[in-house]
Amino acid sequence: MKQRVSRRTWSSPGLPGRRPRLLIEDGRSALAISDFSLFRNAGFDVAFCSGPGRDLADCPLVRGQRCPLVDGADVVLHGLDVGAGVAAAIRRQRPELPVVIEHRRQQADAADPVPSGCVPLGYPCSVRGQIDALQRAEAAARRVSAGTWLPRGVSGGRC
């Protein structure tokens, strides 16, 4: 499991006006070396986790333990296999945390199930569509935590 977070990322917890913290979870090797500049340019501080890979025990969440990246995140873009249980574990530990899941279709009309409380996002989706969905999910969660608005449901962005 590879995790990346810069020293300056997430260094100002709870300060007003800080950038939302985005955790990108994806096992694709190209993302492990990405600089995520489009997400940063959209206003997010970004951390990355490749997920547990073949050994699910490598992920503290799957073992029922805390993960510092999840604990520090304001929103998650989840691109791992839903069957691994990482997204569901996040929702169990932090039900208020928005988790946007790339909703992959195995067959023409059959989509993988999305864990309860997660926001489905059609796959493949452009980075702009991902950013749109993440911004809307994070803003809705902020309004809910402030008690100013209770959404009926947040849906994924335009791809």
Buried (B, 14 or more C-beta within 10 A) or exposed (E): BEBBBEEEBBEEEEEEEEBBBBBBBBBEEEBEEBEBEBBBEBEBBBBBBBBBEEEBEEBBBBEEEEBEBBEBBBBBBBBBBBEBBBBBBBBBBBEEBBBBBBBEEEEEEEBBEBBEBBBBBBBEBEEEBBBBBBBBBBBBBBEBEEEEEEEEEBEBBEB
